[in-house]
Amino acid sequence: MIYYNDENILFRAMIKSDRQDFVNAFAEQNWHKPFELFNEYYNQQENGEKSVIVAEINSEVAGYVILLPFTTIGPYAYKNIPEIVDLNVLIKFQKMGIGNKMMDVLEGLAKEKSNSISLSVGLHYGYGSAQRMYVKRGYIPDGTGAWYRGKQLEQYAECANDDDLTLYFLKRLDTINNP
């Protein structure tokens, strides 16, 4: 399935060869992402559990993002609100507007089924660019505070400032146009 295509970039559904292409691309930037992760994403897409949208530039994978039709964890669990998960743009393709364009596509897809879309973003500085992008796009913290490993943190609870420490955001889609 093609989600978006112009002379510069293609957004499409994940294909089998992407699994190894992503493993290799992330290894080139010294990030370990195992083949099993991408194999699981591909299989879940094929089973209709999620949409895996791949960004491609000049026949090379540039990034990917997952759209869940609904989530089973967090403040929006089982509320039929689509959730954005694991948005990644490879370092060599960053600062080209790919993340924002992916968000346009995701919001358009989510708007077909819901008047809202949710996401969770890490709190450490490695997520700084994503945090800024989400706020600029109108995503609002949902008010449930920090979450850690899928559970809402109580006040003064101990946790680590790792990828599992997140904040949930929500955006209303009934006030935007489809891309």
Secondary structure, DSSP 8 states (H G I E B T S, - for coil): -EEEE-SS-EEEE--TTHHHHHHHHHHHTT----HHHHHHHHHHHHTTS-EEEEEEETTEEEEEEEEESSBSSSTTBTS---EEEEEEE-GGGTTSSHHHHHHHHHHHHHHTT-SEEEEEEE-SGGGHHHHHHHHHTT-EEEEEEEEETTEE--TT----SSTTEEEEEEEE-TTS---
